[in-house]
């Protein structure tokens, strides 16, 4: 189901937000019941408010975080295989050591996020925003960053990819050594 766009004016600023269905309450309870080591395979957390959430070491294969608010969340060493991350907000989130494989992060906001020693294998980052992100030791094998915005050329020089990695025009990346 596609949500509709809602325009809200707050203090003279107009903000557009997609009005989508809320996260599955059962999935939210499942995530809450695991303490430090959350596991929620194939959970529907679309549009969930996980702002400043402690999700370190979370096991979230197949999770749907489309449009979710994960700003300030700690996702250190989380597993996000086959995840739907489109239009999710990871502003100021810690994604250090996170493993993303076959995920779709199109339109996600990674601005000012910590992306240190993160694996992004076969991930689509169409129009994802990396403005101000702290990227160190990123592995982007088979990833598509060709439409990503805000990437720092120096950060990508300290990252690694492979022959399948797609970058914006004029950007370079080293090759990962296996």
The 8 nearest C-alpha neighbors of each residue, nearest first, counted from 0:
[[1, 2, 19, 20, 3, 18, 45, 21],
 [0, 2, 3, 19, 18, 20, 17, 4],
 [3, 1, 19, 18, 17, 0, 4, 20],
 [2, 4, 18, 17, 5, 1, 19, 16],
 [3, 5, 17, 18, 16, 15, 6, 2],
 [4, 6, 16, 15, 17, 18, 7, 3],
 [5, 7, 15, 14, 16, 13, 4, 8],
 [8, 6, 14, 13, 15, 9, 5, 16],
 [7, 9, 13, 12, 11, 14, 10, 6],
 [8, 10, 12, 11, 7, 13, 14, 6],
 [11, 9, 12, 8, 13, 7, 14, 6],
 [10, 12, 9, 8, 13, 7, 14, 6],
 [13, 11, 9, 8, 10, 14, 7, 15],
 [14, 12, 8, 7, 9, 6, 11, 15],
 [13, 15, 7, 6, 8, 12, 16, 9],
 [16, 14, 6, 5, 7, 4, 13, 17],
 [17, 15, 5, 4, 18, 6, 14, 7],
 [16, 18, 4, 3, 19, 5, 2, 15],
 [17, 19, 2, 3, 4, 5, 16, 20],
 [20, 18, 2, 17, 21, 46, 3, 1],
 [19, 21, 22, 18, 46, 2, 45, 0],
 [20, 22, 46, 47, 19, 23, 45, 44],
 [21, 23, 44, 47, 45, 46, 43, 24],
 [22, 24, 26, 25, 43, 44, 27, 21],
 [25, 23, 27, 26, 22, 28, 21, 44],
 [24, 26, 28, 27, 23, 29, 22, 30],
 [25, 27, 29, 23, 24, 28, 42, 30],
 [26, 28, 24, 30, 25, 29, 31, 23],
 [29, 27, 31, 25, 30, 26, 32, 24],
 [30, 28, 26, 32, 31, 27, 25, 39],
 [29, 31, 27, 28, 37, 32, 39, 33],
 [32, 30, 28, 29, 33, 27, 34, 37],
 [33, 31, 29, 30, 34, 28, 37, 27],
 [32, 34, 37, 31, 36, 30, 35, 38],
 [35, 33, 36, 32, 37, 31, 30, 54],
 [34, 36, 37, 33, 55, 54, 53, 56],
 [37, 35, 57, 34, 33, 56, 38, 55],
 [38, 36, 33, 57, 30, 35, 34, 58],
 [39, 37, 58, 57, 59, 40, 30, 36],
 [38, 40, 59, 42, 30, 58, 41, 29],
 [41, 39, 60, 59, 42, 61, 62, 38],
 [40, 42, 61, 62, 60, 39, 43, 63],
 [43, 41, 62, 40, 26, 39, 44, 63],
 [42, 44, 63, 45, 23, 22, 62, 26],
 [45, 43, 22, 64, 47, 63, 42, 23],
 [44, 46, 64, 65, 22, 47, 63, 43],
 [45, 47, 67, 66, 21, 22, 65, 44],
 [48, 46, 67, 22, 44, 45, 49, 68],
 [47, 49, 68, 50, 67, 46, 69, 22],
 [50, 48, 69, 52, 68, 47, 51, 72],
 [49, 51, 69, 70, 52, 48, 68, 72],
 [52, 50, 72, 71, 70, 49, 53, 69],
 [51, 53, 72, 49, 50, 54, 73, 69],
 [54, 52, 73, 55, 72, 51, 74, 35],
 [55, 53, 74, 57, 73, 52, 56, 37],
 [54, 56, 75, 74, 57, 73, 53, 77],
 [57, 55, 77, 76, 36, 75, 54, 58],
 [58, 56, 77, 37, 54, 55, 36, 38],
 [57, 59, 38, 78, 77, 37, 60, 39],
 [58, 60, 40, 39, 79, 62, 78, 38],
 [61, 59, 80, 40, 79, 62, 81, 41],
 [60, 62, 41, 82, 81, 40, 80, 59],
 [63, 61, 41, 42, 82, 59, 60, 40],
 [62, 64, 83, 43, 44, 45, 65, 82],
 [65, 63, 45, 84, 44, 67, 83, 62],
 [66, 64, 45, 85, 84, 87, 67, 63],
 [65, 67, 87, 46, 86, 45, 64, 85],
 [68, 66, 46, 47, 87, 64, 65, 45],
 [69, 67, 48, 88, 49, 50, 70, 87],
 [70, 68, 50, 49, 89, 72, 88, 67],
 [69, 71, 90, 89, 50, 92, 72, 68],
 [70, 72, 92, 51, 91, 50, 69, 90],
 [73, 71, 51, 52, 92, 69, 70, 50],
 [74, 72, 93, 53, 54, 75, 55, 92],
 [73, 75, 55, 54, 94, 77, 93, 72],
 [74, 76, 55, 95, 94, 77, 73, 96],
 [77, 75, 97, 96, 56, 55, 74, 95],
 [78, 76, 56, 57, 97, 74, 75, 55],
 [77, 79, 58, 98, 59, 80, 97, 57],
 [78, 80, 99, 60, 59, 82, 98, 77],
 [79, 81, 100, 60, 99, 82, 78, 61],
 [80, 82, 102, 61, 101, 60, 100, 79],
 [83, 81, 61, 102, 62, 80, 79, 63],
 [82, 84, 63, 103, 64, 65, 85, 102],
 [85, 83, 104, 65, 64, 87, 103, 82],
 [84, 86, 104, 105, 65, 107, 87, 106],
 [85, 87, 107, 106, 66, 65, 84, 105],
 [88, 86, 66, 67, 107, 85, 65, 84],
 [87, 89, 108, 68, 69, 90, 70, 107],
 [88, 90, 70, 109, 69, 92, 108, 91],
 [89, 91, 70, 110, 109, 92, 112, 88],
 [90, 92, 112, 71, 111, 70, 89, 93],
 [93, 91, 71, 72, 112, 89, 70, 90],
 [92, 94, 113, 73, 74, 95, 112, 75],
 [93, 95, 114, 74, 75, 97, 113, 92],
 [96, 94, 115, 75, 114, 97, 117, 93],
 [95, 97, 76, 117, 116, 75, 94, 115],
 [98, 96, 76, 77, 117, 94, 95, 75],
 [97, 99, 118, 78, 79, 117, 119, 77],
 [100, 98, 79, 119, 80, 118, 102, 120],
 [99, 101, 80, 120, 102, 119, 121, 81],
 [102, 100, 81, 121, 122, 80, 120, 99],
 [103, 101, 81, 82, 122, 100, 83, 80],
 [102, 104, 123, 83, 84, 105, 122, 85],
 [103, 105, 84, 85, 124, 107, 123, 106],
 [106, 104, 125, 124, 85, 127, 107, 103],
 [105, 107, 127, 86, 126, 85, 125, 104],
 [108, 106, 86, 127, 87, 85, 104, 105],
 [107, 109, 128, 88, 89, 110, 127, 90],
 [110, 108, 89, 129, 90, 112, 128, 107],
 [109, 111, 130, 129, 90, 132, 112, 131],
 [110, 112, 132, 131, 91, 90, 109, 130],
 [113, 111, 91, 132, 92, 109, 110, 90],
 [114, 112, 93, 133, 94, 115, 132, 95],
 [115, 113, 134, 94, 95, 133, 117, 112],
 [114, 116, 95, 135, 117, 134, 136, 113],
 [117, 115, 136, 137, 96, 95, 135, 118],
 [116, 118, 96, 137, 97, 115, 95, 114],
 [119, 117, 98, 138, 99, 120, 137, 139],
 [120, 118, 139, 99, 122, 100, 138, 98],
 [119, 121, 100, 140, 122, 139, 141, 142],
 [120, 122, 142, 141, 101, 100, 140, 119],
 [123, 121, 142, 102, 101, 120, 103, 119],
 [122, 124, 103, 143, 104, 125, 142, 105],
 [123, 125, 105, 104, 127, 144, 143, 147],
 [124, 126, 105, 146, 127, 147, 123, 106],
 [127, 125, 147, 106, 146, 105, 148, 124],
 [128, 126, 106, 107, 147, 124, 125, 105],
 [127, 129, 108, 148, 109, 130, 149, 110],
 [130, 128, 110, 149, 109, 132, 150, 148],
 [131, 129, 149, 110, 132, 128, 150, 111],
 [130, 132, 111, 110, 129, 133, 149, 112],
 [133, 131, 111, 112, 110, 129, 130, 134],
 [134, 132, 113, 114, 112, 131, 135, 111],
 [133, 135, 114, 115, 154, 132, 137, 113],
 [136, 134, 115, 137, 116, 157, 154, 158],
 [135, 137, 116, 158, 115, 157, 138, 134],
 [136, 138, 158, 117, 116, 135, 115, 118],
 [139, 137, 118, 159, 160, 119, 158, 140],
 [140, 138, 119, 160, 142, 120, 118, 159],
 [139, 141, 160, 120, 161, 142, 164, 138],
 [140, 142, 164, 163, 121, 120, 139, 161],
 [143, 141, 121, 122, 164, 139, 140, 120],
 [142, 144, 165, 123, 145, 124, 164, 122],
 [143, 145, 166, 147, 124, 165, 146, 142],
 [144, 146, 167, 166, 165, 143, 147, 125],
 [147, 145, 126, 125, 144, 167, 148, 124],
 [148, 146, 126, 127, 144, 125, 145, 124],
 [147, 149, 128, 150, 129, 127, 126, 146],
 [148, 150, 130, 129, 128, 151, 147, 131],
 [151, 149, 129, 148, 130, 152, 147, 155],
 [150, 152, 154, 153, 149, 155, 130, 129],
 [151, 153, 155, 154, 170, 150, 156, 171],
 [152, 154, 156, 155, 151, 157, 150, 158],
 [155, 153, 157, 151, 156, 152, 134, 135],
 [156, 154, 158, 152, 157, 153, 172, 151],
 [155, 157, 153, 172, 154, 158, 173, 152],
 [158, 156, 155, 154, 136, 135, 153, 159],
 [159, 157, 137, 155, 136, 156, 138, 172],
 [160, 158, 173, 175, 174, 138, 172, 139],
 [159, 161, 140, 139, 174, 175, 138, 164],
 [160, 162, 140, 174, 163, 164, 175, 141],
 [161, 163, 164, 160, 141, 174, 140, 165],
 [164, 162, 141, 161, 165, 140, 142, 160],
 [165, 163, 141, 142, 161, 162, 140, 160],
 [164, 166, 143, 145, 144, 142, 163, 167],
 [167, 165, 145, 144, 170, 168, 164, 143],
 [166, 168, 145, 170, 146, 169, 144, 165],
 [169, 167, 170, 166, 145, 171, 165, 146],
 [168, 170, 167, 171, 166, 152, 145, 172],
 [171, 169, 168, 167, 166, 152, 172, 155],
 [172, 170, 156, 169, 155, 173, 166, 152],
 [171, 173, 156, 155, 159, 158, 160, 174],
 [174, 172, 159, 160, 156, 158, 175, 171],
 [173, 175, 159, 160, 161, 176, 172, 162],
 [176, 174, 159, 160, 177, 161, 173, 138],
 [177, 175, 174, 159, 160, 161, 173, 138],
 [176, 175, 174, 161, 159, 160, 138, 140]]
